[in-house]
Amino acid sequence: MPEEAREQSENAYIEEAAPLEWAAPGRPFQKRTKQFYLTALLIMLLLEIILFLFSQYLLMVVIVALVFVSFALATIPPKDFKYRISTEGIMIEDRFFLWKELYDFYFKKVDGAETVHVRTTAYLPGELILTLGSVNKEEVKKALITYLPFREYVKPTFMEKSGDWLSKNFPLENK
């Protein structure tokens, strides 16, 4: 095989193997104001008092731990992840998902960041959430549509509806 033909076939394989790569934050992130932290602390204190009156000490510790985790996630910005969509599947950092493990995909805006949600056939993780960052939504759609069905609309679950209702009616900060 001539040298030039071998280089062309290797380049074609490389382009086909990784049609789309990008780096973006690992999760949607929105800087929070003082009002968010103060409101969350007040709600926590109210729950702590109620639980103390009913002698639910273990549940009190769980609530403090959950508030701590939410504060940590709201304060520390995420690191950038490397995302790659190839002919074999989707790679997020060092974790690889084959196409046969994935079900379908749809786009959603979360905390002001555009994301693509890829549902899995297995119960865990259930859904991969890839932040798009600077990559174009249409490029990602074009790369995924050959392997997975695209959903324009996905019916929200009861938990999603409940969370949206709570955040709409009882916001932790004014926007």
Stockholm file with secondary structure:
# STOCKHOLM 1.0

chainA/1-175         MPEEAREQSENAYIEEAAPLEWAAPGRPFQKRTKQFYLTALLIMLLLEIILFLFSQYLLMVVIVALVFVSFALATIPPKDFKYRISTEGIMIEDRFFLWKELYDFYFKKVDGAETVHVRTTAYLPGELILTLGSVNKEEVKKALITYLPFREYVKPTFMEKSGDWLSKNFPLENK
#=GR chainA/1-175 SS CCHHHHHHHHHHHHHHHCSEEEEEESSCCCCCCHHHHHHHHHHHHHHHHHHHHTTCHHHHHHHHHHHHHHHHHHHSCCCEEEEEECSSEEEETTEEEEGGGEEEEEEEEETTEEEEEEEESSSSSCEEEEECTTSCHHHHHHHHHTTSCBCSCCCCCHHHHHHHHHHHHSCSSCC
#=GC SS_cons         CCHHHHHHHHHHHHHHHCSEEEEEESSCCCCCCHHHHHHHHHHHHHHHHHHHHTTCHHHHHHHHHHHHHHHHHHHSCCCEEEEEECSSEEEETTEEEEGGGEEEEEEEEETTEEEEEEEESSSSSCEEEEECTTSCHHHHHHHHHTTSCBCSCCCCCHHHHHHHHHHHHSCSSCC
//
